[in-house]
Amino acid sequence: MLLTINGAAREVALSDDTSLLDALRGDLGLMATRFGCGAESCGACMVLVDGKPSYACTTPIDALRGKAVTTLEGLGDAARPHPLQQAFLDEQAGQCGYCLSGILISAKALLDRTSTPTRDDIVQALDKHLCRCGAHARIIRAVQRAAARMSTSSAT
Amino acid sequence: MTAIALPLGLLENPRLEQWIGFEKAGTIRIASGKVELGQGILTALVQIAADELDVTAQRIALVSGRTQATPREGFTAGSLSVEHSGGSIRLVAAEVRGLLLGIAARRLNCAETDLTVVDGAIHRWGVATGLDYWQLASGLDLTQNASGSRPLKPAHLRKYIGTSVPRVDLPAKVLGSARPFIHDLRPDGLLHARVIRQPWPGAELAGPEQVTAHADIQVVRLRNFVAVVAATEQAAVAAAEKVASQLQWTGGVPLRPEQATPGWIATQPSLNATVTRGVKGDHAPAAKRFKRTYTKPFIAHASIGPSCALAHFENGKLRVWTHSQGVFPLRDSLAKAMQLDVSAITVEHVQGAGCYGHNGADDVACDAAILAREIPSKTIRVMWSRADELAAAPFGTAMVVTLEATLSSSGMPIDWTTEVWGGPHAQRPGAAGGVNLLGAEALPNPPKRPPPIEIPEAAGGSGLRNASLLYDVPHQTLVNHIATALEPRTSSMRGLGAFANVFAIESFVDELAAEANVDPLAYRLAMTSDPRARAVMEQAARMADWTLQKAAGQGRGFAYSRYKNRAGYRAVFVDVDVDEDVRLRRVWCAVDAGLVINPDGVHNQVEGGIIQAASWALKESVVFDQGRVASNTWDTYPILRFSEVPEIHVTLMDRPRDPPLGVGEVAQGPMAAAIGNAVADALGMRIRDLPMTRERIIATIAG
């Protein structure tokens, strides 16, 4: 089966009911998307499917024909980090970091939708994500910082 | 040379080479027995080493938590890593710098004081000599013992210590560019396994004789230890479900709902101890007495990533990859549990998801080790399910704390009794010679669990942690009851007994202040002589503008503590809105942590502690039903969410000349009390049982 992951076509030889998370972390070797609960309750496995935040743990690959999947690896890298990734590093927004890839994905979907989110918009977009270390306040600040940077750079 | 008291780490690992090496030109190996748990310790240790060695941080290659390559430093626990490992590394780095300068001075025929170090290069009178550490290191005997005799760098010359160096481990986690977690390891030929846990403590497998599973699945059965092993994780998960549905269990200790209540714990057989301090004064028999009881339930570690480990057994040698807090104690316990020689086992730390105490990390490592021995020459990876993560790891024990005070005519306490009931807090693998690895307990001939113990007060105590008053009260009595046969397992969770004890004491002090009709802050200050304690209280009060008027339904609360009565100081104010739910609005917090290695790291720890303690105080309790731990999903064990997180303001007191004090757990106790005091302020009624849920508020209002 052919999947489109981070803009590239990837062939996987897996049964249709395989979860996207198993495909990503298994055959595809993309480890940034994480298992947390397997029940859409924590957001650790969040990816974008056609730009919409989706739980990779419960999405069968069969449902992804003709759709584009974006994982954290698709946002940016050390040489060209996404403004969100840069802002999370600038704010040191994380402790153990296990929840961050899913949170970055939902934050990206939010900033793609609105370039000037309020604090409430951010809280609402991230409320499906759990963080146990208590990095929430920093994470919210990081999203605000990224939004400010993105709207400044798009205005110039 | 003056003899100085060396830190424990240096006494147990005395040779310089155990901590430092110059094997590779341009970099310096620094080894620590402490491990990264998400708290940023690796970054702090790099800062310490770089400063004392006069090199840029990039030159420090840190190795941590490997039985074959790092000093033995017990557990990464108790907010002690900066003090202990940092303290040792600081002394070693300063000494090695001095020894290398000594060699350089002899070679250059000059005085040591003529020399300086610029990023590892030796300069004389400010001019490069062409010599550097790596050339000189060949002439240095690093097998010699550390003496700790070289002076440490004075505050004004430090470059890294005291600055917010960014975390060294965070980029990989934010950029998705590496595989930072143990969950991400995929060595060649890896097999995936799942363990089907006993449904309740001590459950015995009653049947069937044979289970059916897919032909590709290997089922391992060793008395009550059942696991499935497969080529893919997906197949292992499916097989575990299929096998679990066939198993029948009997015996053991099925868990009843009432066993999860603190009141039940207080009726169980216990080890009892009483301590008294101070001088009992003569007070009138008619003096006013005041007594209250506070409780907390069992709580779960509830890490976002389930526990995970890998193990490989070949030619009698066992290799284990783990996110345990203590690779050496785990190695020793695995040796006992599996009847292997310690020298046949190597244990290596790889980062896991956030760790807040003795969680499932050691247990899952044992699971992997058992399976690796059953299936030799293959690397076996075990990951726990979400349900097991919430239900099978040791819990933080439920506790009951009863406080009684005799009051002077002015309403100040003159005699005080603290009585504490709870399960054990110190049951880590290796504690008091016990093993405590869940998988091993399911095998034939299970090893002994650690006996219930109280950690000595000199090491911070456990059930009695922070039970001893920080206030000037002339006489106090401490009574400790440790339940001896409690199921399920309880062990160390962030703050140990401090969370319940500080919640109780700081709630009670507010009740006493109200009884005396004195402002709660003024009441505390009136019985606090420690100037550092007074300073954090006054600082927090300035931050919060304590005198501010409040609207109806709003409440403000204060609490203070000094973690373990010896580590970091913390004073906190909170604002809450209370209707039927408690909404935590704002938190103002002042912390005195002595010398701060990384201010942003301390802020991060304190903020995180505030949020986690608020989650414990407002939402969390473990529930038993139908023999099992029923709170085994995020729906049944909810934690604080983004929409419930308060605005947080933290100030660190400036104490660069005082020794560093641990901060990882400083937030836990006062937070619950401050919330409780704010709720009492808003409602005019006090909640003494945690968590302060909607149901509790409604019940309290209804009387």
Chai-1 contact restraints between the chains, C-beta under 6 A:
chainA,res_idxA,chainB,res_idxB,connection_type,confidence,min_distance_angstrom,max_distance_angstrom,comment,restraint_id
A,D22,B,Q234,contact,1.0,0.0,6.0,A-B,restraint_1
A,M31,B,R179,contact,1.0,0.0,6.0,A-B,restraint_2
A,M31,B,D184,contact,1.0,0.0,6.0,A-B,restraint_3
A,A32,B,G176,contact,1.0,0.0,6.0,A-B,restraint_4
A,G36,B,I304,contact,1.0,0.0,6.0,A-B,restraint_5
A,C37,B,R386,contact,1.0,0.0,6.0,A-B,restraint_6
A,C37,B,W634,contact,1.0,0.0,6.0,A-B,restraint_7
A,S41,B,W634,contact,1.0,0.0,6.0,A-B,restraint_8
A,C42,B,I304,contact,1.0,0.0,6.0,A-B,restraint_9
A,C42,B,W634,contact,1.0,0.0,6.0,A-B,restraint_10
A,A44,B,I304,contact,1.0,0.0,6.0,A-B,restraint_11
A,L72,B,G176,contact,1.0,0.0,6.0,A-B,restraint_12
A,E73,B,G176,contact,1.0,0.0,6.0,A-B,restraint_13
A,D77,B,L175,contact,1.0,0.0,6.0,A-B,restraint_14
A,D77,B,S177,contact,1.0,0.0,6.0,A-B,restraint_15
A,A78,B,L175,contact,1.0,0.0,6.0,A-B,restraint_16
A,A78,B,S177,contact,1.0,0.0,6.0,A-B,restraint_17
A,Q85,B,V174,contact,1.0,0.0,6.0,A-B,restraint_18
A,Q85,B,L175,contact,1.0,0.0,6.0,A-B,restraint_19
A,F88,B,V174,contact,1.0,0.0,6.0,A-B,restraint_20
A,L89,B,V174,contact,1.0,0.0,6.0,A-B,restraint_21
A,Q92,B,D600,contact,1.0,0.0,6.0,A-B,restraint_22
A,G94,B,L170,contact,1.0,0.0,6.0,A-B,restraint_23
A,Q95,B,G38,contact,1.0,0.0,6.0,A-B,restraint_24
A,Q95,B,G608,contact,1.0,0.0,6.0,A-B,restraint_25
A,C96,B,G38,contact,1.0,0.0,6.0,A-B,restraint_26
A,C96,B,A353,contact,1.0,0.0,6.0,A-B,restraint_27
A,C96,B,G354,contact,1.0,0.0,6.0,A-B,restraint_28
A,G97,B,K173,contact,1.0,0.0,6.0,A-B,restraint_29
A,Y98,B,I304,contact,1.0,0.0,6.0,A-B,restraint_30
A,Y98,B,G305,contact,1.0,0.0,6.0,A-B,restraint_31
A,Y98,B,A353,contact,1.0,0.0,6.0,A-B,restraint_32
A,C99,B,I304,contact,1.0,0.0,6.0,A-B,restraint_33
A,L100,B,K173,contact,1.0,0.0,6.0,A-B,restraint_34
A,L100,B,V174,contact,1.0,0.0,6.0,A-B,restraint_35
A,S101,B,G176,contact,1.0,0.0,6.0,A-B,restraint_36
A,V123,B,F642,contact,1.0,0.0,6.0,A-B,restraint_37
A,V123,B,S643,contact,1.0,0.0,6.0,A-B,restraint_38
A,L126,B,F642,contact,1.0,0.0,6.0,A-B,restraint_39
A,D127,B,R641,contact,1.0,0.0,6.0,A-B,restraint_40
A,D127,B,F642,contact,1.0,0.0,6.0,A-B,restraint_41
A,D127,B,S643,contact,1.0,0.0,6.0,A-B,restraint_42
A,L130,B,I304,contact,1.0,0.0,6.0,A-B,restraint_43
A,R132,B,A302,contact,1.0,0.0,6.0,A-B,restraint_44
A,R132,B,S303,contact,1.0,0.0,6.0,A-B,restraint_45
A,R132,B,I304,contact,1.0,0.0,6.0,A-B,restraint_46
A,R132,B,G354,contact,1.0,0.0,6.0,A-B,restraint_47
A,C133,B,G38,contact,1.0,0.0,6.0,A-B,restraint_48
A,C133,B,G354,contact,1.0,0.0,6.0,A-B,restraint_49
A,C133,B,G608,contact,1.0,0.0,6.0,A-B,restraint_50
A,G134,B,G608,contact,1.0,0.0,6.0,A-B,restraint_51
A,G134,B,I611,contact,1.0,0.0,6.0,A-B,restraint_52
A,G134,B,Q612,contact,1.0,0.0,6.0,A-B,restraint_53
A,H136,B,I611,contact,1.0,0.0,6.0,A-B,restraint_54
A,H136,B,F642,contact,1.0,0.0,6.0,A-B,restraint_55
A,H136,B,V645,contact,1.0,0.0,6.0,A-B,restraint_56
A,A137,B,E607,contact,1.0,0.0,6.0,A-B,restraint_57
A,A137,B,I648,contact,1.0,0.0,6.0,A-B,restraint_58
